[in-house]
């Protein structure tokens, strides 16, 4: 199946407006929760309240960048000495040099370094009269947490406040999501030219990665690409298996694109020119139809529980044991709040401005084939807006 890629022209984003919109939502969420200050280490939250940083994947496990965000004051960003000049190019707020306290760089001095870092945070709280107020924290290394405790700081969970704020996208964020979806459409169309028998799953994943990264992607959250009998069950990453003529090849993009926003779609394609089997067509149609018949139900004002109860019943019984754990999930800096599940539903409701991936996996226990399909939508005041348009495989729908 060949599709000619369409070369997109990158959009121009007003980064200052993007930053101001995100900070305003974060601060509004903090005020609503009665949270005066939050110390943020999760790169997604730091970026949301201040600006993008360098080496995101490394920062996920090595704390060298953090932000102290206030409900009523401008935030303070601490960044690594080698990156401060870059952050100053992108953000006009207060930036201080961070002394990273990860064991990687500090070794047995890490507790002492963390003590100095937390002392700066406590001093900033003191200057604003917030020394005795609870401090929200999203996540922190043990050495810093222990120092906060030693300083007598009451630590509370900031994650619900930030994740809820991030769940509804600003107008500029929605423009970025739409453009990043176009990036993925173009990359998938180009990838289909590489989808030929005789190549390994790793080679095909590398081809997909090449197309996405050459079109501007920042990183992928996973390496989900499998073929043939490895499509059942799902959640299998690429290996050295050689793809055969007539195999299904399924993948999940999990792709973080320009400006740090996720486009998360899944596709399954028939590789080569051998006709599809009855089982291949059955699982593919089930996944495709479940997703596309579910999308119109994502209307602002519907509760997560209502959607979960309604849509969970639409999954054919034979595929429920190996179903995908989520019916839908939020998209932002990564897979994020909210999620729609079949049971144990989260409280809350769908809101206009949410960006969601709606997905389904169909593969019977003991079956030889499985198919994954996933689309990305924007919730509006009316019908959902479908923003992913990578092609389906018409050979599997007939």
Buried (B, 14 or more C-beta within 10 A) or exposed (E): BEBEBEEEEEEEBEBEEBBEBBBEBBBEBBEEBEBBBBBBBBBBBBBBBBBBBBBBEEBEEBBBBBBBBBBEBEBBBBBBEEBBEBBBEEBEBBBEEBBBBBBEBBEEEBBEBBBEBBEBBBEBBEEBEBBEBBBBBBBBBEBBBBBBEEBEBEBBEBBBBBBBBBBBBBEBBBBBBBBBBBBBBBBBBBBBBBBBBEBBBBBBBBBBBBBBBEBBBBBBBBBBBBBBBBBBBBEBBBBEBBBEEBBBBBBBBBBBBBBBBBBBBBBBBBBBEEEBBEBBBBBBBBBBBBBBEBBEBBBBEBBBBBBBBBBBEEBBEBBBEBBBEBBBBBBBBBBBBBBBBBEEBEEEBBBBBBBBBBBBBBBBEEBBBBBBBBBBBBBBEEEBBBBBBBBBBEBBEE
